[in-house]
Amino acid sequence: MTCYTTSVLIKRLPKLVRPPEFDNCQFYTEAVHLLFDPKRVLPRRLFFIDDDRTKYFSAGVYPARDNRPFVELRSVNKKRSTILILDDQQVNKMAECLPKICESMCGFKQYGCKEGNFRLNTTGSYRGARLYLDKQYISVRLVDLQYLLMMFHVIQNQLNAYTLSLSDVVAYTTMACTSVNFIEPPPNAIKHILYPQLFEELKTML
């Protein structure tokens, strides 16, 4: 097992940010209606953590969950898609645990942490880890956790931005759903949201 240095991890960044090239006939598909699809997220930002681009974190607002912002971890392969949806307390706990579990895995030691029904712990071989939400879990490698450690503050910042902008997003969604042309957000709206992107996503789904 290799414990990568910061310079090695930075070289991996350009490869990880490209969008996935999944075959929709073999992988999952989603409905497109905002009001009827419980999986719909607005507006979603993706952060891939592995070279194969099969695992990613995303932050967004969930209309089916009282328009609250969450962070989602998803693992996709040809057989199934596993989704873990974390609230802000679980995200903060994960941020606290990431440096500790990476250090433990480099030293071939066991480690585990927990927040509510979420837990993160090493596997028996110490060369991998699992993130659990209740009985669902996603397995990750040390190198993926090290990369995630370097950029997890970006995910936290995005979650915080959506939390601060929540009332503005809900109000804008209500206006945009009844308009054919792009609507500028109110002057006093918090500028953390890319409203042109949000408008396009709304028009795509409706």
C-alpha positions as CSV (number, residue, x, y, z in Angstrom):
1,M,0.0,0.0,0.0
2,T,1.3,3.4,-0.9
3,C,0.8,6.6,1.1
4,Y,0.8,9.3,-1.5
5,T,2.4,12.7,-1.0
6,T,0.6,16.0,-1.7
7,S,2.5,16.5,-5.0
8,V,1.4,13.1,-6.3
9,L,-2.2,13.7,-5.3
10,I,-2.3,17.1,-7.0
11,K,-1.2,15.4,-10.3
12,R,-4.4,13.3,-10.1
13,L,-6.8,16.3,-9.9
14,P,-7.3,17.0,-13.7
15,K,-8.3,13.4,-14.3
16,L,-10.8,13.4,-11.6
17,V,-12.9,16.4,-12.5
18,R,-14.1,15.2,-15.9
19,P,-17.8,14.1,-16.1
20,P,-18.6,10.4,-16.1
21,E,-19.0,8.6,-19.4
22,F,-21.7,6.1,-18.3
23,D,-23.9,4.1,-20.7
24,N,-27.4,5.0,-19.6
25,C,-28.7,1.7,-20.9
26,Q,-26.5,-0.2,-18.4
27,F,-26.5,2.2,-15.5
28,Y,-29.2,3.9,-13.5
29,T,-31.7,6.4,-15.0
30,E,-33.6,9.1,-13.2
31,A,-37.0,10.6,-13.7
32,V,-37.0,14.3,-14.8
33,H,-40.0,15.8,-13.1
34,L,-39.2,18.1,-10.1
35,L,-42.5,17.5,-8.3
36,F,-42.6,13.7,-8.6
37,D,-38.9,12.5,-8.5
38,P,-37.8,12.1,-4.9
39,K,-34.1,11.8,-6.1
40,R,-34.0,15.2,-7.7
41,V,-31.4,17.6,-6.4
42,L,-31.1,21.4,-7.1
43,P,-28.6,22.6,-8.1
44,R,-26.1,19.7,-7.8
45,R,-22.3,20.0,-7.8
46,L,-20.3,16.8,-8.3
47,F,-16.8,16.0,-6.9
48,F,-15.4,12.7,-8.2
49,I,-13.0,10.9,-5.9
50,D,-11.7,8.0,-7.9
51,D,-9.8,7.5,-11.2
52,D,-12.7,5.5,-12.7
53,R,-15.2,8.2,-11.9
54,T,-17.6,5.7,-10.3
55,K,-17.7,7.4,-6.9
56,Y,-18.6,11.0,-6.2
57,F,-19.7,13.4,-3.6
58,S,-22.3,16.0,-4.4
59,A,-23.9,18.9,-2.6
60,G,-27.3,20.2,-3.4
61,V,-30.8,21.1,-2.3
62,Y,-33.4,18.3,-2.1
63,P,-37.0,19.4,-2.9
64,A,-38.4,16.1,-1.7
65,R,-36.7,16.7,1.7
66,D,-38.3,20.0,2.6
67,N,-35.8,21.8,0.3
68,R,-33.0,21.1,2.8
69,P,-29.3,20.9,1.6
70,F,-27.4,17.6,1.9
71,V,-24.2,16.0,0.8
72,E,-24.6,12.8,-1.2
73,L,-22.0,10.0,-1.7
74,R,-22.8,7.7,-4.6
75,S,-21.1,4.6,-6.0
76,V,-22.1,3.4,-9.4
77,N,-21.3,0.2,-11.2
78,K,-23.0,-2.1,-13.8
79,K,-24.9,-4.0,-11.1
80,R,-26.2,-1.3,-8.8
81,S,-26.0,2.2,-7.5
82,T,-25.5,2.9,-3.8
83,I,-26.4,6.2,-2.3
84,L,-25.6,7.7,1.1
85,I,-27.2,11.1,2.0
86,L,-25.5,12.9,4.8
87,D,-26.7,15.9,6.8
88,D,-24.5,18.8,8.0
89,Q,-23.6,17.1,11.3
90,Q,-22.5,13.9,9.6
91,V,-20.5,15.9,7.1
92,N,-18.7,17.8,9.9
93,K,-18.0,14.5,11.6
94,M,-16.5,13.1,8.4
95,A,-14.3,16.1,8.1
96,E,-13.0,15.5,11.6
97,C,-12.4,11.8,10.9
98,L,-10.7,12.0,7.5
99,P,-7.2,12.9,8.6
100,K,-7.3,10.4,11.4
101,I,-8.4,7.5,9.3
102,C,-5.8,8.3,6.6
103,E,-3.1,8.4,9.2
104,S,-4.3,5.1,10.6
105,M,-4.4,3.3,7.3
106,C,-0.9,4.5,6.4
107,G,0.2,2.9,9.7
108,F,-1.8,-0.3,9.2
109,K,-4.0,0.5,12.2
110,Q,-7.7,0.2,12.8
111,Y,-9.9,3.3,13.1
112,G,-13.6,4.1,13.3
113,C,-15.8,7.0,14.0
114,K,-19.6,7.5,14.2
115,E,-22.3,10.2,14.0
116,G,-25.9,9.0,14.4
117,N,-26.5,6.3,11.8
118,F,-23.3,7.3,9.9
119,R,-20.0,5.6,10.5
120,L,-16.6,5.5,8.8
121,N,-14.1,2.7,9.6
122,T,-11.2,0.7,8.2
123,T,-11.7,-2.8,6.9
124,G,-10.0,-5.9,8.2
125,S,-7.0,-5.6,5.8
126,Y,-6.4,-1.9,6.8
127,R,-6.0,-1.1,3.0
128,G,-9.5,0.1,2.5
129,A,-12.4,1.7,4.4
130,R,-16.2,1.7,4.4
131,L,-18.6,4.5,4.8
132,Y,-21.9,3.3,6.3
133,L,-25.4,4.8,6.5
134,D,-27.5,2.4,8.5
135,K,-26.8,-0.9,6.6
136,Q,-25.9,0.6,3.3
137,Y,-22.1,1.1,2.7
138,I,-19.6,2.2,0.1
139,S,-16.1,0.9,0.0
140,V,-13.2,3.3,-0.7
141,R,-9.4,3.1,-1.1
142,L,-6.8,4.9,0.9
143,V,-5.7,7.0,-2.2
144,D,-9.4,8.1,-2.7
145,L,-9.6,9.1,1.0
146,Q,-6.4,11.1,0.7
147,Y,-7.7,13.0,-2.3
148,L,-11.0,13.5,-0.5
149,L,-9.2,14.9,2.5
150,M,-7.4,17.5,0.4
151,M,-10.7,18.8,-1.1
152,F,-13.3,18.1,1.5
153,H,-13.4,21.7,2.6
154,V,-14.8,22.5,-0.8
155,I,-17.7,20.2,-0.2
156,Q,-18.3,21.7,3.2
157,N,-18.2,25.2,1.8
158,Q,-20.7,24.3,-0.9
159,L,-23.0,22.8,1.7
160,N,-22.7,25.9,3.8
161,A,-23.4,28.1,0.8
162,Y,-26.6,26.2,0.0
163,T,-27.7,26.4,3.6
164,L,-27.2,30.2,3.6
165,S,-29.0,30.5,0.2
166,L,-31.8,28.2,0.9
167,S,-34.7,30.7,1.1
168,D,-33.4,32.4,-2.0
169,V,-33.3,29.1,-3.9
170,V,-36.8,28.2,-2.9
171,A,-38.2,31.6,-3.9
172,Y,-36.3,31.6,-7.2
173,T,-37.5,28.1,-8.0
174,T,-41.1,29.2,-7.5
175,M,-40.7,32.1,-9.9
176,A,-38.7,30.3,-12.6
177,C,-41.1,27.4,-12.9
178,T,-43.7,29.7,-14.3
179,S,-41.4,31.6,-16.7
180,V,-40.2,30.7,-20.2
181,N,-37.3,33.2,-20.2
182,F,-34.4,33.5,-17.7
183,I,-35.3,35.5,-14.6
184,E,-32.6,37.5,-12.8
185,P,-32.5,36.8,-9.1
186,P,-33.5,39.7,-6.8
187,P,-30.7,42.2,-6.0
188,N,-30.6,41.1,-2.4
189,A,-30.3,37.4,-3.2
190,I,-27.1,35.7,-1.8
191,K,-24.7,35.2,-4.7
192,H,-23.5,31.7,-3.8
193,I,-25.9,30.2,-6.4
194,L,-25.3,30.0,-10.2
195,Y,-28.8,31.1,-11.1
196,P,-28.4,30.7,-14.9
197,Q,-27.5,27.0,-14.3
198,L,-30.3,26.6,-11.8
199,F,-32.8,28.0,-14.3
200,E,-31.6,25.6,-17.0
201,E,-31.9,22.7,-14.7
202,L,-35.5,23.7,-13.8
203,K,-36.4,24.0,-17.5
204,T,-34.9,20.6,-18.3
205,M,-36.9,18.9,-15.5
206,L,-40.3,20.4,-16.2
